[in-house]
Each structure stands twice: as structure tokens, then as C-alpha cells.
Amino acid sequence: MSDVGAFIRFVRELYGQREGAIALHAPTMGQREKAWVNQAIDSTFVSSVGAFVTEFEQRIAAFVGARHAVATVNGTAALHVALRVAGVQPGDLVLTQALTFVATCNAITYCGAEPVFVDVEAPTLGMDPEALAAWLADHAVLAAGQCVERQSGRVIRACVPMHTLGHPARVDAIAQLCGRWGLALIEDAAEALGSYRAGRHVGTFGRLGAFSFNGNKVITTGGGGAVVTDDEALARWARHLTTTAKRVHPWLFDHDEVGYNYRMPNLNAAFGIAQWERLPALLSSKRQVADAYRQWADRHGWCFVQEPSDTRSNYWLNAFCLPDLQARDAFLQATNAAGVMTRPLWTPMHRLPIYQRCRRGDLPVTEKLSDTVVNVPSSALTQGDE
Ligand SMILES: *Cc1c(COP(=O)(O)O)cnc(C)c1O
């Protein structure tokens, strides 16, 4: 890794920043956002009721090609609600990947369910359909149309693959397996707005998908998220749950189940509409950044993580795969010391004390990738008011 110095100079040139810190992923914003947020203020509807939330939801649904979208306070809340309306109950098992941000597992835990980890695959960084098939063949049986763990009899209710760094997982193959085993497929597409597999937007392959609009994602609402689905009844229930399960009535406070205060405020939705208008420019700028990294990697013999075949990735966070843990740590040390922000992947969930006792298949690829993959600065090159 003797080229780290050259890499640092390359990133500084790419972002036209000779000095100062270069962020991993900075949001792009400007006058547009101010104008929309001002409209929300002028309307006096700044909280969890307002026209911009509905408009924001319509834009999400239209963009990803889903019938319905329900906007939430953040992506974690979106995942939680998606799992609830998919029928995940206390005591259930939910298949997912250990190579993910902790929110995926936390949302499963909020339902009183337990995550089960299967391995990921190197080309997509997402759940490996073969590993999923193998775990199910070894541990599951179908009993009266329900998937249960053979040993304990516990219901395996759902499967939550994650589109890592925006690269689409093989959700078409995973969807087939879920169909065969009677599992609800819920995609954690938090990082993957603008990513497609076989021409279809991710998050729409299963029963529900969840997106995040946190400050570090492709577009942001400050904090925010959304559930998408084609199922009208599920969308209605999700919206009900996010608004304290209050029955529609002009004045009565009638709540027919324990709901959540998870609805996205109008102020955030206004900001989000302005961001939405930037999305095409942001996505193409991010592809330009990815192209530059790929070309640099080709010239220097580095391994750049590219979009898998038959997909279009949003390249949310660009990544390189380094030879080993030692090379990774040397890279992280040198780049961060030089003000070029880089990060390892997440500590895999089965190595966190809170999830280390969860069931899991063999995770060799998860371990290898978490030891060797690094994320590098990936903000769009377009400036706020261009
Ligand atoms: C960002 C993210 C979330 C959660 O989003 P928040 O809006 O931060 O709650 C969930 N899963 C993954 C994989 C993420 O990257």
C-alpha cells in the first residue's frame, strides 16, 4: 500500500480541496431547501400534519415504482414499522445479514424478534442467496405453510437483506426463496435510493422496503425515512401505526392499538422535496466520482468495489477492498491523519456483545469483507446552488 500518499493527493484533487477535512459524505443543499422550508413555515404546518408530507410520499412512490410510500421520522422507524405490518411478532426469528448497520437488527429487536445471520457475498456485499438457502435447508421446515425452526419450533417470519453501500443485493433470487419458504421479504434499502437490479428499483422486490433520508444518505430530510409497498392494506396500517394508531375523526382521540409517533414532520418533508429536485444531478455526480475512483484503482492495481452485473448502483459510498486487516488499518490511519475521511465497514453484528449470541450460519465472507473493505469520500461534486 505504498500508494496511500498518491491516493490522498488524488482525493484532494478530485474534490478541489487542497487543505481542510474532506468528509465521507456531505449533504448538498442551498437556496432551494431554504425556499421550501420557508413555505412550510409560512403555512404554519411544521409538524406531523401537512401537505408536503403527502407530496414527498408521492414523489418517493413514483420514483421507486411502488404504489404507496409512508414517510417516517427516520429509516430505523421505517424498518420497525415495515417489520410490524409484515407480521413480525415477539418470539419470531428474522433472517438478515451480519454485515449491516446496527439499525437493521435493532428494528428486528424492537419487534421482540431475534435476528439470524447468514453470510454475504463479495460481488454485491449483500445477503448471499446460496447461504440463505443452505441455512433454511439445514434448520427450517415448512409446517402448515409456516416456516419454523426445526429444533425449537419457533416461527421464522421474515427475511431482511440490505443493499450494502447502495449496491443491489441479489433480491430476485432471495425473493424466490422467500416465496418457497413462506417468508415475508422486507428490503433494507436505506442506502440504496437510485439503485436498480434488472431495471427495477430496489426496495420493491418484496412485501415492503425501507429507505432512510438521514444527513449522510444520497438525499436527506435532516432525519427521515420511508416505507414503500404495493399493498394498500399494509400501507394503510403502516400510516396508522406511525400516527399513534389514532382513528380518523374530527375531534376524538381514539387509538385502537399501541402505535408510534413516527410520522415525518412537514418541515422535514419540505426540505425533502427540494432535495428530490436535485436527485438526478446528485446521482450522476456520484457516478462521476465512482468512475474517477475506478480509473484510479485500475492505474494503481487497487481493488475498487464496482456495481454488480445487471445492476445500476447509486454508489452511495465508494469502497476499496484492501489486501488484509493490517493494510486496512494502515490506510485508515494515514488517510484520516491527512484529513481525508475514510472508514471501515461496520463491526459485523455477531461481533457486537448485544447480538453475539444470535443464531448464525458460517460467516467467512462477512468477516473477510469487514476486515478489508474501506469507504472513501463520496460526496457529490455538484455544489448547493448549481
Ligand atoms: C442509515 C441506515 C439505516 C437507518 O436509517 P436512519 O435514518 O439513520 O434511522 C438502516 N439501515 C441501514 C443499512 C442504514 O445504512
The ligand as a MOL file (V3000), in Angstrom:
LIG
                    3D

  0  0  0     0  0            999 V3000
M  V30 BEGIN CTAB
M  V30 COUNTS 15 15 0 0 0
M  V30 BEGIN ATOM
M  V30 1 C -28.9260 4.5920 7.5440 0
M  V30 2 C -29.3480 3.1940 7.6940 0
M  V30 3 C -30.4860 2.8080 8.4210 0
M  V30 4 C -31.2940 3.6750 9.3030 0
M  V30 5 O -31.5100 4.9240 8.9570 0
M  V30 6 P -31.7050 6.1390 9.9910 0
M  V30 7 O -32.4580 7.0890 9.1440 0
M  V30 8 O -30.3500 6.5990 10.3780 0
M  V30 9 O -32.5220 5.6460 11.1490 0
M  V30 10 C -30.8710 1.4840 8.4050 0
M  V30 11 N -30.1560 0.5690 7.7580 0
M  V30 12 C -29.0480 0.8920 7.0840 0
M  V30 13 C -28.3160 -0.1820 6.3710 0
M  V30 14 C -28.5780 2.2000 7.0380 0
M  V30 15 O -27.4580 2.4860 6.3870 0
M  V30 END ATOM
M  V30 BEGIN BOND
M  V30 1 1 1 2
M  V30 2 1 2 3
M  V30 3 2 2 14
M  V30 4 1 3 4
M  V30 5 2 3 10
M  V30 6 1 4 5
M  V30 7 1 5 6
M  V30 8 2 6 7
M  V30 9 1 6 8
M  V30 10 1 6 9
M  V30 11 1 10 11
M  V30 12 2 11 12
M  V30 13 1 12 13
M  V30 14 1 12 14
M  V30 15 1 14 15
M  V30 END BOND
M  V30 END CTAB
M  END
